[in-house]
Amino acid sequence: MAKGTVEICGINTGKLPKMDRARSEELLSRIEKGDPSAREEFINGNLRLVLSVIQRFSGRGESADDLFQIGCIGLIKAIDNFDTSHGVRFSTYAVPMIIGEVRRYLRDNSSMRVSRSIRDTAYHALKERGKLEYELGREPSISEIAKAMDLPESEVVFALDAIADPVSLQEPVFRDDGDAVFIVDQVRDEAASEERWLNAVALQSGMERLPERERRIIELRFFLGRTQTEVAKEIGISQAQVSRLEKHALGQMKKYV
């Protein structure tokens, strides 16, 4: 999908409006009060976000117009369900919603058909997961989702697996201040292979030269196999900060290891 003046759904993507954070917050406040003009402006101001999301699905033989329209549905759902009191940036909340809407469309139109009953079960499970995550303030377990649905865990797992769409480990989950957080950074690795052990020994020799916080991040990430999310929660900083400090620490250690 080319950049610049591509026409999608009759829209010149090169002329899509941009919206700064201050204006975004102002419009969100007005939207919560039921201002329809603010809602319309906010939708138009975030069409670039939809465009950036659907670009990752190019090359699948799907019409760019169709994907853009489906992405806009996800954007509207995100706007209608967004709660400013949670202190989360709108783009962080909206991107997974838009991706989910596009993937649902691709699954429903895939040549590999999944029965309607299984899809219904999976979509119900996803809805319950979102509801429980909001109520619990954390990611719910499969057993909690199954209990809320009054279904066996095995049935819920089977349904979710049936609609799963394979993704690359290098796919970004979201961006915070321009830093990408990739799926591979969220994968916990408990295996202590010989190669990993040797790398750990080499890292340890360089850790002594690092500041305390960076040394702790390296220890948690490479010696204990924690994800960036887990490290961020333990240290009390954002995941993006963990990513930046980790990269800086590794760069410094290369000079000594």
KASUL-V319128 format. One record per backbone hydrogen bond with DSSP energy under -0.5 kcal/mol. NH is the residue of the N-H (numbers start at 0). CO is the residue of the C=O. If there is no record, write none. Layout:
nh->NH co->CO
nh->NH co->CO
//
This chain:
nh->4 co->2
nh->7 co->5
nh->7 co->10
nh->10 co->7
nh->12 co->5
nh->12 co->10
nh->14 co->11
nh->15 co->12
nh->23 co->19
nh->24 co->20
nh->25 co->21
nh->26 co->22
nh->27 co->23
nh->28 co->24
nh->29 co->25
nh->30 co->26
nh->31 co->27
nh->32 co->28
nh->33 co->30
nh->34 co->29
nh->35 co->33
nh->38 co->34
nh->39 co->35
nh->40 co->36
nh->41 co->37
nh->42 co->38
nh->43 co->39
nh->44 co->40
nh->45 co->41
nh->45 co->42
nh->46 co->43
nh->49 co->45
nh->50 co->46
nh->51 co->47
nh->52 co->48
nh->53 co->49
nh->54 co->50
nh->55 co->52
nh->56 co->53
nh->57 co->54
nh->59 co->56
nh->66 co->62
nh->67 co->63
nh->68 co->64
nh->69 co->65
nh->70 co->66
nh->71 co->67
nh->72 co->68
nh->73 co->69
nh->74 co->70
nh->75 co->71
nh->76 co->72
nh->77 co->73
nh->78 co->74
nh->79 co->75
nh->80 co->76
nh->81 co->77
nh->83 co->81
nh->85 co->82
nh->86 co->83
nh->92 co->88
nh->93 co->89
nh->94 co->90
nh->95 co->91
nh->96 co->92
nh->97 co->93
nh->98 co->94
nh->99 co->95
nh->100 co->96
nh->101 co->97
nh->102 co->98
nh->103 co->99
nh->104 co->100
nh->105 co->101
nh->106 co->102
nh->107 co->103
nh->108 co->104
nh->109 co->106
nh->112 co->110
nh->118 co->114
nh->119 co->115
nh->120 co->116
nh->121 co->117
nh->122 co->118
nh->123 co->119
nh->124 co->120
nh->125 co->121
nh->126 co->122
nh->127 co->123
nh->128 co->124
nh->129 co->125
nh->130 co->126
nh->131 co->127
nh->132 co->128
nh->133 co->129
nh->134 co->130
nh->135 co->131
nh->136 co->132
nh->144 co->140
nh->145 co->141
nh->146 co->142
nh->147 co->143
nh->148 co->144
nh->149 co->145
nh->150 co->145
nh->154 co->151
nh->155 co->151
nh->156 co->152
nh->157 co->153
nh->158 co->154
nh->159 co->155
nh->160 co->156
nh->161 co->157
nh->162 co->158
nh->163 co->160
nh->165 co->163
nh->170 co->167
nh->172 co->180
nh->173 co->180
nh->175 co->178
nh->178 co->175
nh->179 co->177
nh->180 co->173
nh->181 co->179
nh->182 co->170
nh->183 co->168
nh->184 co->181
nh->185 co->182
nh->186 co->183
nh->187 co->185
nh->188 co->224
nh->192 co->190
nh->196 co->192
nh->197 co->193
nh->198 co->194
nh->199 co->195
nh->200 co->196
nh->201 co->197
nh->202 co->198
nh->203 co->199
nh->204 co->200
nh->205 co->201
nh->205 co->202
nh->206 co->202
nh->207 co->203
nh->208 co->205
nh->209 co->206
nh->214 co->210
nh->215 co->211
nh->216 co->212
nh->217 co->213
nh->218 co->214
nh->219 co->215
nh->220 co->216
nh->221 co->217
nh->222 co->217
nh->222 co->218
nh->223 co->218
nh->225 co->219
nh->227 co->184
nh->230 co->226
nh->231 co->227
nh->232 co->228
nh->233 co->229
nh->234 co->230
nh->235 co->231
nh->236 co->231
nh->241 co->237
nh->242 co->238
nh->243 co->239
nh->244 co->240
nh->245 co->241
nh->246 co->242
nh->247 co->243
nh->248 co->244
nh->249 co->245
nh->250 co->246
nh->251 co->247
nh->252 co->248
nh->253 co->249
nh->254 co->251
nh->255 co->252
nh->256 co->252
//
